[in-house]
């Protein structure tokens, strides 16, 4: 079985299928983007996650085009920045992102942050719905939305978000959000799935990695997958790029899963969504 064939897909609430693990390109510099993306593709990744604020939509799009892989075999996600929220500005911003990526459509587009102080995420969603109905975006979703933001959105939405991408890792397990997403039919993506390096000395993870003969990162990514969430690990190291996706050959048992989940400290590595404006 090839690396690509070993990666299962999840089916979103509109029947669009998305790879169960994706590759994040946050803070990957332009000068190594092509080599990093080619390494990720060789490892088996087909889902790539970017955003205008990362400043690398154009080099990502160029790298994917240079790969020669059929566009239909890729799953590309970008986002609407806070400063672009609003109806017309979202329409313009998404078209600009599609242009920078050099593509005809997006697979998934998310509102990057609720930014409730701006009061614009509802009209931003209306614009995403229009782009979705027009075929410019296959699936639309949100990122960093809390329960109150989701409930308010669903009061007026014609389309239920396919995805909510949130910070999620063993130090921030987000169980209440996972429960809510399950009830609403929203799929959970995890950014910072490895807690940005804060897990390396956790004795529970060290012991589990030794038991299974894998890395700590592989243990954590497997935990994400078995919880039903889609992790978006990011690395520019060829070795880690390959090992991070090599997580489909072993399983954690129920007790092991519980031990990892019990590491929760509600500890964030990034800002709380209520603090982002």
N, C-alpha and C positions, 0 to 999 in steps of 0.2 A: 504494500500500500504506500502511495506517495505521501509526502508531507501534507499536501493540500487535501488529499482524500481522507486523511486522518482527522481533519478538523470538522466537527459536526456543525450544523446550522441551527439557529433558533428561528421560529416562525413568529413574526410580530403580529399585532392585532389586526393588521390589514392584509395578512397572508404573505407579505414580503419576507423573504428568508435572508438572514444575516449571519455571517460566521460567528461562532460562539466565543471567539477570542479575536481581539483587534490590536492594531499597532498604533500607539500614540506618537505623534511627532512634535509634541511640545518641547521647545528649546533645542531642537535639532538644527544646527547651523546650516545655512545654504550650501556651504562648501563641502559638506559631507552627506547632504541629503540624498544625492543620487546613489552613492555607494551604500548608504544605510538602507534605502528602500530596496535596492537590488538584493541585498543580503536578506531582508525581511521576506521578500517574494520567494527567494530560493528556499527559505526555511519553511514556507507554507502559508504565510500571512496573505490574506486577500482583502481584509478590512483595514482601512486607514482613517485615522481621526485627526482632523486639523481644526483650525479656527482662524479668522482674520487677525485676532490679537496675537497669534503665534508668529505672524509675518512670514509664513512659509507655504501658503497655498500654491503659489506659482512654482517654486522648485519641486514641491510634491507632485503636482500635476505633470510637470516636465519629466520627472523621474519615472512616473507610472507610464507615461506615453513612450518613453525610451525603452521600457521593458519589453514592449511588443505583446504584452498580455492583453487579451480581448477585454474591452471595457465592460462587457456584460459579466465577466468573471471577477470584477472588482466591486468592492462596497466602500464608497467614499462618503465620509461625514464631514460637514463643516457646521458653522454656527453663526448666529446673528449677534453681533457685539452690542453692548449696552448703548453706545452712542448712536447705533443705527436702528434702535427700536423705534416703533411707530409704523403706521401703515405703508405710506409711500416709500419711506426711507428703507424699510425692510425689503420691499419689492426691488428697489435699486441695489441694495447691499447684496442680496442673494444673487442677482444677475451678475454683479461684479465678481462675486466669489466663483460662480460658474465660469466666468471668463478667465479669471486668474488660474483656475485649475485646468483650463483648456478642454472642458468637457461640455457635453450637450445637456446634462442633467446631473442632479445629486441623488445619491441613494438615500441619504438621511440628512436633514438640517434641523438643528436645535436652537432654541432661544438660550443663549449662553448662561445668562443669570436672570433671575426674576426682576432684579433691580426695582423693588416695589416703590421706592421713593420717586421713581420716574413716572409711575402710573401708566406705563405704555405696553405692558406685556400682552394685554388682551387684544389691542389693535395689531400688535406684532403677530400674534397668533392668527388673526384674521387674514393677514397678508400671506402667511405660510400656508394657510388653507387654500387660498386662491392659487398659489404656485403649485401646490400639490394637485389640485383639481385640473390644472393646466398641463400636468405631466412634467413639470420642471424638477419636481422632487418626488421620489418614490414613497418616502415615509417622512413624517414630521414629528418632532418631539421637543422636549425641553431638557434643561440641564440645571442642576442645583435648585430645583423647585422644592419647596417645603409643602407640607400637607395643606396649609391654608391657601397657598398659591394654586395648587392643583384643583382644590375644590372651587375656587373662584373661577378658574379657567373653564372648568367643566360646566359651570352654570350657563355659559354662553357659547361654548365650542360646538361646532358641527362635527369635528373630528377629535376623537380621543387621542392624546399623545401616544405614539407608538413606544416611546422610550423616555425615561428620565435618567440622565447621566449625573451621578452624584459621587462625592468622595466616599469611598467605602473600602475598608481593609480590616484586619483583625483588631486594630485599636479603635475602630469606629465602625461597628458592625451594622448600624442602621436598621435594626430589625423592624422597628415600627414602620419605616418607609417601605421596606420590602413587603410587609404585610399589606400596606395600603396599595402599593403597586399591584400586588396579586389580586386584590379585590377589584381594582379598577381596570385590570387587563393591560397594564403598562409594564413594559420590560425594563429591567434595571441594568444599566451599564455602570461600571465602577472606574472612576478616575483615581489616580494615585493608588492603584490596587496593592502595591507593595509598600505603602506608607513611606515612600521616598527614603528607603534605607533604614527606617527606624526599627526594623524587625530582626536584624541580623543576630542580635544577642539574646533573643527570647528563648529561654531554656526549653519550653514546650516545642517550639518550632525546630530548634537544633536537634532535639531527640527524635522528632518525627522524620526529619530529613535523613538522619542516620538510619533509622529503622527501614525506610523505603529506598535508601540508596540514591536519593535525589537531592537537589539544592533546596534551601529554605524558600527561595522564590517559587520553585515548582510546587512545593507543598501549599503555599498560600494561593497560587493561581488555581490549583486543583480544588481548594476549599471554595473559591469563588464559583467555579464551574458547577460544583455539586450543590451549591446554594441556588443555582439557577440564574446567576448573574454573569454578565459579559465583561471580563476584565480587559483593560486597555494598557498593558505594560508598554513601557518605553525604554529603549536602550540603543546605544550606538555601538555596543560591543558585539562583534559577530558571535562570540561564544554564548553570550546571554540572550541574544536575539533568537538563536536556535534552541537553547534550553528552555526559554520561557514558553515556547509553543509545544514543547515535547512533554505534554502533561496529560496525554490520553492513554498512557500505557499502565497506569496504576490507579487505585482508588483508595480513598480514606474511609474507614469504617465510621459508624455512628459515634462511637466514643471519641475517636480522633477529631471528628468534626466539632463535637461539643467542646473539647479541650481548646481548640483554636478559637471558637466563638467566645469562650469564656475570657479571652484576653482583652475583651472590650474595655476601654477606658473613656469612651466618648471623646477621644483625642483626635483633633484635626491637624493636618499638615498644611492646610490652606485656610482661607478665610471662611467664616460662617456666611451663608447666603444673605442673612439679614444685614450684614455689614458691607455688602458690595453694592455700590451705587453707580 
